[in-house]
Amino acid sequence: MNHSEAERARVTVLNVPDCPNAPLIRQRITEALRGWVVPVEWIEVHDADEAIRQGMSGSPTLLLDGADPFAEEGLQPGMSCRLYRHADGTTEGAPATADLHRVLTESGVLP
């Protein structure tokens, strides 16, 4: 079944300018999409007030229709670098490709 853009969740990545993890999340999103062309909005957040307004819980933050699928209890909005915990307990500055693929599929971005 083909998903029209109107039916898909909106994909947004929030990051601070020159975020060292932005290239990593960009690469992993591309890998997770597995050839599907999906618009991704990239927003640079320049101050703490904007981070709160946009719902950025560290840089980078992925939002699907404005919700953070990787939000953890106690995570506060902010401008600091964000770490994502993987299934094996390690942490990195972006979600694992498999985790991104899962949330993109669950949200209807991918069929």
C-alpha positions as CSV (number, residue, x, y, z in Angstrom):
1,M,0.0,0.0,0.0
2,N,1.3,3.4,-0.9
3,H,1.2,6.1,1.8
4,S,0.5,9.6,0.5
5,E,2.4,12.5,2.2
6,A,-0.9,13.6,3.8
7,E,-1.2,10.2,5.6
8,R,2.4,10.1,6.8
9,A,3.7,11.3,10.1
10,R,5.7,14.6,9.8
11,V,9.4,13.9,10.4
12,T,11.4,16.7,12.0
13,V,14.9,16.8,13.4
14,L,15.8,19.5,15.9
15,N,19.4,20.3,16.5
16,V,21.7,23.1,17.6
17,P,23.9,24.8,15.0
18,D,27.1,22.7,14.3
19,C,25.7,19.8,16.3
20,P,28.4,17.1,16.0
21,N,25.7,14.4,16.0
22,A,23.6,15.9,13.2
23,P,25.5,14.0,10.4
24,L,25.2,10.7,12.3
25,I,21.4,11.0,12.7
26,R,21.1,12.2,9.1
27,Q,23.0,9.1,7.9
28,R,21.0,6.7,10.1
29,I,17.6,8.2,9.0
30,T,18.7,7.7,5.4
31,E,19.7,4.0,6.2
32,A,16.4,3.5,8.1
33,L,14.3,4.7,5.2
34,R,15.9,2.0,3.0
35,G,15.4,3.9,-0.3
36,W,12.1,5.4,0.5
37,V,11.9,9.2,-0.2
38,V,10.4,10.9,2.8
39,P,10.6,14.6,3.5
40,V,12.6,15.4,6.7
41,E,12.4,18.9,8.1
42,W,15.7,20.0,9.7
43,I,15.3,22.9,12.3
44,E,18.3,24.6,13.9
45,V,17.4,25.6,17.5
46,H,19.2,28.7,18.7
47,D,18.2,29.2,22.3
48,A,16.6,27.5,25.3
49,D,13.2,29.1,24.9
50,E,13.0,27.8,21.3
51,A,14.1,24.3,22.5
52,I,11.2,24.3,25.0
53,R,8.7,25.5,22.3
54,Q,9.9,23.0,19.8
55,G,10.1,20.1,22.2
56,M,13.9,19.5,21.8
57,S,15.3,17.3,24.5
58,G,18.9,17.7,23.5
59,S,20.5,17.8,20.2
60,P,19.6,16.0,18.0
61,T,15.9,15.3,18.7
62,L,13.7,13.4,16.2
63,L,10.0,14.3,16.2
64,L,7.2,12.3,14.5
65,D,4.2,14.6,14.2
66,G,5.7,16.7,17.0
67,A,6.2,13.8,19.4
68,D,9.6,12.4,20.5
69,P,9.4,8.6,20.0
70,F,12.7,8.2,22.0
71,A,11.6,10.3,25.0
72,E,12.6,8.9,28.3
73,E,11.0,9.7,31.7
74,G,12.7,12.8,33.2
75,L,14.2,14.0,29.9
76,Q,14.0,17.8,30.0
77,P,14.0,20.2,27.0
78,G,17.4,21.7,26.4
79,M,20.3,22.6,24.2
80,S,22.9,20.0,25.3
81,C,24.1,17.1,23.3
82,R,21.7,14.1,23.6
83,L,22.7,10.5,24.0
84,Y,20.5,7.6,22.9
85,R,20.8,4.3,24.7
86,H,20.9,1.2,22.5
87,A,19.6,-2.3,23.2
88,D,23.1,-3.5,24.1
89,G,23.4,-0.7,26.7
90,T,25.8,1.5,24.8
91,T,25.1,5.1,24.1
92,E,25.6,7.3,21.0
93,G,24.5,10.7,19.7
94,A,21.8,9.2,17.5
95,P,19.3,6.3,17.7
96,A,20.4,3.0,16.1
97,T,19.3,2.5,12.5
98,A,17.1,-0.4,13.5
99,D,15.3,1.7,16.2
100,L,14.8,4.5,13.7
101,H,13.3,2.0,11.1
102,R,11.0,0.6,13.8
103,V,9.6,4.0,14.9
104,L,9.3,5.2,11.3
105,T,7.3,2.1,10.4
106,E,5.1,2.2,13.6
107,S,4.3,5.9,12.9
108,G,3.2,5.1,9.3
109,V,6.1,7.0,7.7
110,L,7.2,3.7,6.2
111,P,4.9,1.0,4.9
